[in-house]
Amino acid sequence: VQLVESGGGLVQPGGSLRLSCAASGFAFSRFHMRWHRQAPGKGRELVAQITSTGGSTTYADSVKGRFTISRDNAKNTVYLQMNNLKPEDTAVYYCNAMLAGFPALNYWGQGTLVTVSE
């Protein structure tokens, strides 16, 4: 099982980034997918979730209207489009796959760093 995030980097406030998470080794289309983040010195925060079919999405209040989660089951990839980035969005962003009803089937990527700064 692998989840590999990419797309992080340094961006100025107000800018945009698109994170990708490529999955392999499991039945991606059956799993709900989540993006979490962890800022320096803080706990991990759930940012966005998308159901297995892509039919439903949810967001943390702090990113609503700015971030969009999407997935391409044909490419086994989930995305996080981040617009109007703020310094408080600076964090390591993690991709997470979970199968509803099976708590043991919960996979994580290694994370990608997003830094929002002048």
URVENVEN-V558653 format. One record per run of one state. SS is the DSSP state (@ for helix, = for strand, . for the rest). FROM is the first residue (numbers start at 1). TO is the last residue. If there is no record, write none. Layout:
{{SS;FROM;TO} {SS;FROM;TO}}
//
This chain:
{{.;1;1} {=;2;6} {.;7;8} {=;9;11} {.;12;16} {=;17;24} {.;25;27} {@;28;30} {.;31;31} {=;32;38} {.;39;43} {=;44;50} {.;51;56} {=;57;59} {.;60;66} {=;67;72} {.;73;76} {=;77;82} {.;83;86} {@;87;89} {.;90;90} {=;91;99} {.;100;101} {=;102;108} {.;109;111} {=;112;116} {.;117;118}}
//
